[in-house]
Amino acid sequence: MLGLADSIRAGFVTTAFVRSYSGATPKRAAEVVGSSWVISLIITLAMLFIGLCALLIVGNLENEGMNLFVKWAGITLFLMLPSFIGTSILQAEQRFDKLLYVRVLQLGPAALAVYNLAQRFMTVVHLLIGSSVATAMPTLSNAYNQKDVQQFSFLLKKYIGGAKYINTEAANLLRISIALSIIFPIDRFSGIALDIINRPKINLIKVFIMVAVNIVFDFIGLYATNNIYGVALASIATVLSGALYGYIQINKDVKLTLRAILVTGILECKSILNQGLVFFKSVSKA
């Protein structure tokens, strides 16, 4: 629950902050930081106020976890505010060495039960893509702010193109998750690209479409399969709808083809592999 509250705050601030801060003049950057402090503080105080009202009106709840959340979430978010702003600045300034230290300290255990294997895989995918997004946002924002559409298009293609469980539900869910991971980058990066090119309303519509698709296909999937596969397949439909809508909308401003994404991704992978081979050869000779 605390992570959800922090994500809500980040959703209001982070993307807009990085987009405006990257490539800005020192004066403009200072204005962006100051505005972000004010907006973040207002959101945090609002959450603190809501928690206080809930505590006074409802009192103690039967769920001890909810009690802890209501009592301490607002205070915790308030104490985390300097860290939140600091990590946003590090991300915008592309200081990923320092940002990595912070992120490592914040990692937690993955989900368990039947979704364990699939969830662990998707956690890795989300971490990798999340790290790529953190890297991509400043460079994409800088290219867009410099009116370099060709560079923006190239960067977007570059970032997007990047026995125990046999015959069990976990293995099948893993296969579905692998399929989901193929289209997830297009959905994720099209979303941040829409924000960066000042199309937040389009991105919001994209989110609403995905929510609607998820709800509809959850019901259809559960009714048709009567098991957890229906929900997992609904996730593919959800991400696919977001990826398609985002892809169509991005192409109105930036020419982007799936073939170009794949080609650029393959070339980038080859480049990374070659760099890795060179590094290991140099280490082995030393």
Helices and strands as residue ranges (DSSP letters): H 2-21, H 26-58, H 64-79, H 81-92, H 96-106, G 113-115, H 116-145, H 149-160, H 169-196, H 200-225, H 228-250, H 258-285
